[in-house]
Amino acid sequence: IPLLVSRKSGLLTPKLVHSNLLGWGIQLPLFLVMNDQIDYTIAPMYLSKRGMLWDVENRFKFEENFKGIIKIRYLKDQQKEGGILAREPSHKEKWWTVGKIDFLITPHTDFHLDFDLVSQKNFLEEFDVGVGSFSTTKKLFLKEFKRDIEDKSQDYRTSKMWLQSFKNSFYFKI
C-alpha cells in the first residue's frame, strides 16, 4: 500500500493454502487501478485437487455519494479422486456473485442494492479460502458498508433493493 503517493497497479502478496479437500493452492492477486474512482483485483488461485478458482473484485467510488463493491468467484471444478477426474455431470461450474451499492441521492434520501447469488449452497463453505472467500467478503462488507451478508450455511441467499428517506422524525422506506 503506497503512502503519500497515488495508487498503482501491481501484484499483491501471494497466498498459500492447503486442505485435504482442495489440495495445495497458491493465489497471486493482481491489483489494477483504472482511475481514481475504479479499481479491480483479479486473483486466480490454483488448487491441486480442484483446478483454477477465479476471484474478481470491482470497487468504485464516485465522490462520497456513490460507491460499491462487486465480487465474482468462479470455478470449473475438476475434483480428483485417486488421480482420476470425477465424472459427476452436475455442478461442475460453481460460482458466487455478491455486491453492495450505495447511492446518496440527497442528504436525506439514499438508495441501496445488496445482491448475493450462488450456484450451490456448499460452495461458500467448501471454498472459504483466499481473497474472495466468504469470510474475507463478510469482513469487507461490514467495514465498508456497515451491513452484513447472510451466513454461508443458509439454504437461500437474499438480494434486496431499497430507497429510504428521513427528515426530522419522519422515516420512509420502500
Backbone bond lengths (Angstrom), bond angles and torsions (degrees), N, CA, C in turn:
res aa  C-N    CA-C-N  psi(-1)  N-CA   C-N-CA  omega(-1)  CA-C   N-CA-C  phi
1 I - - - 1.450 - - 1.523 107.66 -
2 P 1.313 116.55 115.41 1.458 118.56 -179.06 1.527 111.33 -72.60
3 L 1.308 115.35 139.08 1.457 121.34 175.99 1.517 108.54 -107.18
4 L 1.324 116.05 134.64 1.460 123.28 177.05 1.526 113.70 64.39
5 V 1.313 118.65 13.07 1.457 122.05 173.80 1.523 107.76 -132.89
6 S 1.329 116.22 162.09 1.465 119.20 -179.55 1.531 110.43 -68.61
7 R 1.329 114.93 159.23 1.457 120.19 179.88 1.526 109.64 -65.25
8 K 1.323 115.32 147.50 1.453 120.50 -179.50 1.519 109.99 -132.06
9 S 1.316 115.96 150.13 1.451 121.71 175.03 1.513 109.43 -74.57
10 G 1.337 116.18 152.09 1.455 119.85 176.76 1.515 112.10 164.29
11 L 1.313 115.02 178.93 1.457 121.61 179.11 1.520 110.27 -79.49
12 L 1.337 115.62 141.46 1.456 121.67 176.11 1.527 109.22 -100.81
13 T 1.299 116.91 176.81 1.458 122.20 -177.78 1.530 111.04 -61.02
14 P 1.328 117.38 127.59 1.470 119.56 178.13 1.534 110.90 -68.59
15 K 1.326 115.19 156.13 1.459 121.04 177.92 1.527 108.35 -123.59
16 L 1.323 115.29 137.70 1.462 121.88 175.47 1.517 108.69 -111.66
17 V 1.327 116.39 140.01 1.465 121.33 177.83 1.527 109.37 -135.92
18 H 1.329 114.32 158.49 1.457 120.20 173.33 1.513 109.16 -154.11
19 S 1.327 115.30 135.30 1.459 121.40 171.73 1.519 107.63 -155.74
20 N 1.329 115.84 160.61 1.461 119.79 178.75 1.526 111.56 -64.15
21 L 1.314 117.15 -33.87 1.454 121.79 -177.31 1.526 113.03 -78.79
22 L 1.330 116.88 -38.71 1.462 121.05 -175.26 1.525 113.65 -97.62
23 G 1.321 116.91 -22.23 1.461 121.12 -174.11 1.518 110.35 82.84
24 W 1.318 115.95 -158.27 1.460 121.16 176.25 1.512 108.99 -84.15
25 G 1.329 115.00 145.26 1.454 118.08 179.66 1.512 112.17 -145.40
26 I 1.322 114.73 151.68 1.456 121.10 174.48 1.526 108.10 -136.55
27 Q 1.331 114.78 136.37 1.463 121.44 179.17 1.517 108.32 -123.05
28 L 1.334 116.07 131.41 1.457 121.80 -179.82 1.533 108.40 -124.98
29 P 1.351 117.13 94.11 1.464 120.75 -177.58 1.531 112.68 -74.54
30 L 1.320 114.48 141.60 1.455 122.59 176.03 1.523 107.72 -117.11
31 F 1.327 116.93 123.72 1.461 123.07 -179.87 1.518 108.14 -99.98
32 L 1.336 116.36 124.18 1.466 121.34 -178.58 1.519 110.10 -119.04
33 V 1.318 116.64 119.44 1.461 121.75 176.99 1.520 107.45 -94.02
34 M 1.325 116.58 117.96 1.457 120.59 178.01 1.534 109.80 -84.45
35 N 1.334 115.97 -44.29 1.464 123.34 175.20 1.527 106.69 -163.95
36 D 1.315 118.17 -170.23 1.466 120.76 -177.99 1.518 113.12 -66.39
37 Q 1.321 117.60 -13.93 1.458 121.14 -174.05 1.526 114.29 -110.69
38 I 1.321 118.25 -18.14 1.460 121.37 -174.13 1.522 110.07 -133.06
39 D 1.340 115.87 134.72 1.459 119.96 171.87 1.528 110.13 -144.79
40 Y 1.319 115.09 162.18 1.459 123.36 178.77 1.518 109.02 -130.29
41 T 1.315 115.61 147.54 1.460 121.68 167.12 1.521 106.48 -122.63
42 I 1.314 115.96 121.16 1.466 122.03 177.72 1.522 105.81 -112.82
43 A 1.331 115.69 121.08 1.462 119.68 -171.47 1.523 111.21 -134.07
44 P 1.331 118.03 85.73 1.462 119.45 175.41 1.531 110.26 -73.24
45 M 1.327 115.93 140.09 1.470 121.07 177.14 1.524 108.08 -126.98
46 Y 1.328 115.59 119.11 1.462 119.42 175.77 1.517 108.42 -86.30
47 L 1.338 116.10 126.26 1.472 122.68 177.24 1.526 107.71 -116.43
48 S 1.331 117.10 121.17 1.460 121.29 -171.77 1.528 113.68 -59.72
49 K 1.335 118.93 -28.89 1.468 120.96 -178.87 1.527 113.68 -100.55
50 R 1.345 118.07 -7.71 1.468 118.71 -173.05 1.530 114.12 -129.53
51 G 1.310 118.88 -16.01 1.463 120.14 -179.74 1.516 111.94 104.85
52 M 1.334 115.93 -156.96 1.463 122.68 -175.38 1.527 110.62 -93.18
53 L 1.329 116.09 121.30 1.458 123.81 176.79 1.527 107.05 -103.40
54 W 1.333 116.32 123.21 1.461 121.17 -176.80 1.519 110.82 -105.46
55 D 1.318 116.62 132.73 1.455 123.26 173.23 1.525 108.03 -121.04
56 V 1.332 115.64 128.11 1.467 121.36 175.43 1.521 106.75 -129.40
57 E 1.318 115.63 127.31 1.463 121.33 178.82 1.519 108.53 -125.55
58 N 1.328 115.93 132.69 1.466 122.09 175.83 1.519 108.20 -119.02
59 R 1.321 115.59 125.99 1.470 121.48 174.40 1.519 107.82 -116.86
60 F 1.316 114.83 139.11 1.462 118.86 175.64 1.516 109.15 -142.96
61 K 1.316 114.16 150.41 1.461 120.80 178.24 1.528 106.99 -151.98
62 F 1.332 115.25 109.00 1.458 121.60 177.91 1.519 106.94 -103.24
63 E 1.300 115.34 100.00 1.465 123.08 -172.88 1.533 108.21 59.79
64 E 1.295 118.18 -162.34 1.461 120.89 -178.46 1.523 112.72 -86.09
65 N 1.340 116.75 -13.58 1.456 118.50 -171.04 1.528 115.28 -97.14
66 F 1.333 119.46 -2.68 1.457 120.88 -177.61 1.522 108.51 -144.60
67 K 1.358 116.38 111.69 1.458 119.67 -179.14 1.520 109.84 -145.73
68 G 1.317 115.46 159.17 1.448 119.28 178.38 1.511 112.66 -168.17
69 I 1.330 114.28 161.71 1.461 122.56 173.91 1.526 106.34 -135.48
70 I 1.334 115.60 129.31 1.459 122.03 177.24 1.522 107.19 -125.18
71 K 1.347 116.10 130.06 1.462 120.89 -178.02 1.524 109.94 -126.82
72 I 1.322 115.41 139.19 1.462 121.89 176.14 1.524 107.69 -129.32
73 R 1.314 115.37 135.39 1.471 122.26 177.35 1.518 107.01 -128.18
74 Y 1.333 117.05 130.06 1.469 120.73 -174.83 1.527 110.32 -139.90
75 L 1.338 114.88 140.32 1.464 121.24 176.59 1.511 109.03 -144.44
76 K 1.321 116.95 127.21 1.459 120.71 167.08 1.525 104.46 -94.41
77 D 1.318 114.42 97.17 1.468 121.80 -168.87 1.521 111.87 -64.47
78 Q 1.321 114.89 127.78 1.452 122.25 177.15 1.517 108.66 -122.11
79 Q 1.326 114.81 51.06 1.457 120.67 -176.57 1.520 110.07 -55.49
80 K 1.330 114.67 131.19 1.462 120.79 -178.67 1.518 109.20 -109.43
81 E 1.300 115.46 138.91 1.462 121.40 174.93 1.518 107.10 -129.13
82 G 1.312 116.80 111.34 1.457 120.92 -178.72 1.513 112.71 63.14
83 G 1.332 117.38 31.09 1.451 121.35 178.03 1.521 113.89 85.59
84 I 1.347 117.85 -2.30 1.460 121.35 -179.78 1.520 108.61 -112.08
85 L 1.325 117.03 136.01 1.463 120.20 178.72 1.524 110.07 -64.39
86 A 1.320 115.58 136.52 1.462 120.44 177.65 1.533 108.86 -64.41
87 R 1.325 117.57 142.80 1.467 122.00 -175.64 1.531 113.26 -102.70
88 E 1.317 118.23 12.25 1.463 119.93 -179.62 1.525 109.73 -67.67
89 P 1.346 118.39 127.89 1.458 120.69 -174.78 1.525 114.51 -78.56
90 S 1.323 118.39 -24.71 1.467 119.72 -173.88 1.525 111.48 -89.08
91 H 1.319 114.32 148.40 1.467 123.34 173.11 1.527 113.78 59.60
92 K 1.321 117.86 36.83 1.458 119.39 175.66 1.534 110.60 -77.38
93 E 1.319 116.74 -32.57 1.458 120.36 175.81 1.522 107.93 -97.99
94 K 1.316 115.54 118.29 1.458 121.63 -177.18 1.517 108.50 -118.39
95 W 1.321 116.23 140.74 1.458 119.11 -177.69 1.521 110.50 -154.04
96 W 1.331 113.75 160.88 1.458 122.50 175.09 1.523 107.15 -147.63
97 T 1.307 116.73 129.55 1.458 120.79 173.67 1.523 107.97 -126.88
98 V 1.307 115.06 132.35 1.459 121.27 -174.80 1.523 108.08 -146.63
99 G 1.311 115.31 147.68 1.454 117.81 178.67 1.514 112.54 -170.11
100 K 1.312 113.56 164.90 1.460 121.94 176.23 1.523 107.47 -140.74
101 I 1.333 114.65 136.78 1.462 121.20 177.93 1.523 107.83 -133.98
102 D 1.317 116.51 131.66 1.463 122.92 177.53 1.529 108.89 -122.89
103 F 1.334 115.61 136.24 1.458 120.70 178.92 1.526 108.38 -137.15
104 L 1.325 116.19 115.39 1.457 122.43 177.43 1.528 107.49 -87.20
105 I 1.331 116.29 107.27 1.458 121.63 -175.45 1.525 110.47 -78.10
106 T 1.325 115.96 -49.12 1.464 122.94 174.49 1.521 106.01 -135.96
107 P 1.320 119.01 171.24 1.472 119.15 178.23 1.533 113.74 -58.52
108 H 1.343 117.80 -17.60 1.461 120.74 -178.12 1.522 113.73 -117.80
109 T 1.331 117.76 2.69 1.465 121.05 -177.39 1.519 109.43 -134.61
110 D 1.340 116.07 130.05 1.458 119.40 178.00 1.519 111.45 -139.96
111 F 1.338 114.08 157.50 1.457 123.92 -178.36 1.525 107.96 -119.21
112 H 1.342 116.74 141.00 1.463 121.77 179.96 1.521 110.11 -135.95
113 L 1.320 115.93 141.49 1.458 122.41 174.10 1.516 107.95 -132.81
114 D 1.324 116.80 123.75 1.460 123.48 173.80 1.527 106.91 -121.83
115 F 1.323 117.42 125.01 1.459 118.83 175.27 1.520 109.67 -130.28
116 D 1.325 114.74 149.61 1.460 122.04 -173.94 1.528 107.06 -157.06
117 L 1.329 116.85 103.61 1.459 122.61 -177.90 1.526 108.54 -128.25
118 V 1.325 116.70 137.50 1.461 120.65 -179.27 1.524 109.38 -139.59
119 S 1.325 116.91 144.96 1.463 121.22 -177.27 1.523 112.28 -71.34
120 Q 1.327 117.38 -34.78 1.461 121.01 176.40 1.521 109.47 -153.68
121 K 1.304 115.02 144.45 1.462 122.06 -171.25 1.535 113.66 -55.06
122 N 1.319 118.04 -46.82 1.469 119.54 -173.42 1.531 113.90 -74.97
123 F 1.334 118.76 -6.12 1.463 121.44 178.19 1.529 111.39 -58.67
124 L 1.334 117.46 -39.29 1.466 121.27 -177.56 1.524 111.74 -68.51
125 E 1.325 117.54 -35.04 1.464 120.92 178.83 1.527 111.49 -80.08
126 E 1.309 115.80 -42.66 1.457 121.67 -175.24 1.531 112.56 -65.58
127 F 1.329 117.09 -34.10 1.469 121.66 -175.63 1.525 110.98 -118.50
128 D 1.311 117.44 47.71 1.469 121.77 179.04 1.533 109.54 -86.83
129 V 1.336 115.52 59.32 1.466 122.86 -179.45 1.521 109.04 -136.35
130 G 1.320 116.61 153.06 1.452 121.77 173.07 1.515 114.28 84.66
131 V 1.337 115.20 -176.76 1.458 121.16 -174.19 1.525 113.30 -70.63
132 G 1.326 118.55 -21.35 1.460 121.14 179.43 1.508 113.68 -101.17
133 S 1.322 116.74 14.31 1.465 120.67 -176.07 1.525 112.06 -67.25
134 F 1.321 115.54 162.46 1.457 121.13 177.58 1.526 110.29 -58.84
135 S 1.325 117.81 -47.53 1.472 121.51 -176.86 1.528 111.62 -61.41
136 T 1.322 117.45 -43.69 1.462 121.95 179.34 1.531 110.72 -65.91
137 T 1.321 116.25 -41.93 1.466 121.26 179.71 1.515 111.29 -64.90
138 K 1.314 117.34 -42.03 1.468 122.28 179.26 1.533 110.43 -58.85
139 K 1.332 116.84 -47.47 1.471 121.29 178.86 1.535 111.18 -62.84
140 L 1.327 116.79 -41.77 1.459 121.73 -179.60 1.524 111.24 -61.49
141 F 1.331 117.54 -46.90 1.461 120.79 -178.46 1.523 112.04 -68.02
142 L 1.316 117.38 -37.00 1.466 119.54 176.37 1.529 110.57 -63.30
143 K 1.312 116.69 -40.83 1.467 121.36 -179.23 1.531 111.53 -69.54
144 E 1.329 117.41 -47.41 1.458 121.60 -172.76 1.532 114.12 -82.08
145 F 1.334 117.38 -33.05 1.463 120.66 -173.41 1.529 113.92 -120.35
146 K 1.322 116.82 -7.88 1.475 121.37 -177.22 1.525 111.19 59.43
147 R 1.352 116.52 25.98 1.459 122.88 176.52 1.519 108.45 -131.35
148 D 1.302 115.22 143.72 1.454 122.72 -175.70 1.529 110.55 -92.86
149 I 1.327 115.71 172.13 1.452 121.98 166.66 1.522 107.11 -115.52
150 E 1.320 116.31 159.81 1.460 120.45 -176.69 1.523 111.12 -65.71
151 D 1.315 115.36 156.26 1.453 121.67 179.57 1.527 110.59 -57.75
152 K 1.325 116.41 145.02 1.457 120.35 -175.50 1.521 113.91 -67.89
153 S 1.330 118.30 -19.23 1.466 120.56 -178.40 1.533 112.57 -93.10
154 Q 1.315 117.56 3.38 1.455 121.21 -178.70 1.531 110.48 -67.52
155 D 1.335 116.72 143.96 1.464 121.26 -177.80 1.528 112.68 -66.97
156 Y 1.328 117.70 -36.31 1.460 121.82 -177.19 1.522 109.79 -126.89
157 R 1.321 116.55 145.55 1.457 122.55 175.65 1.529 107.79 -97.47
158 T 1.302 117.16 148.62 1.459 121.44 -178.24 1.526 110.56 -117.97
159 S 1.323 115.05 132.22 1.458 121.69 172.38 1.523 106.92 -115.02
160 K 1.328 116.64 145.11 1.464 119.06 -177.96 1.519 110.47 -151.58
161 M 1.331 113.66 155.75 1.453 121.81 178.51 1.531 106.43 -139.65
162 W 1.327 116.82 136.07 1.457 118.83 179.59 1.519 111.08 -151.52
163 L 1.326 112.74 154.76 1.455 123.53 176.67 1.518 106.05 -121.38
164 Q 1.312 116.30 132.20 1.465 119.07 179.56 1.512 110.08 -135.06
165 S 1.323 113.94 149.17 1.456 120.84 179.88 1.516 108.81 -141.85
166 F 1.303 115.45 144.41 1.465 119.79 179.09 1.518 109.35 -147.10
167 K 1.302 114.96 148.06 1.459 121.53 174.46 1.520 106.84 -158.77
168 N 1.325 114.80 124.82 1.466 121.84 -176.05 1.534 108.71 55.02
169 S 1.325 119.08 -119.16 1.463 120.19 -178.10 1.532 112.30 -99.51
170 F 1.346 118.51 6.57 1.450 122.18 -179.82 1.533 109.46 -95.71
171 Y 1.355 116.04 130.43 1.461 122.32 178.80 1.520 108.25 -132.33
172 F 1.335 116.58 131.89 1.449 121.78 -176.66 1.521 107.88 -133.78
173 K 1.355 117.41 133.45 1.461 121.38 -179.19 1.516 109.48 -140.00
174 I 1.333 115.60 130.71 1.474 121.97 176.11 1.516 107.27 -116.91
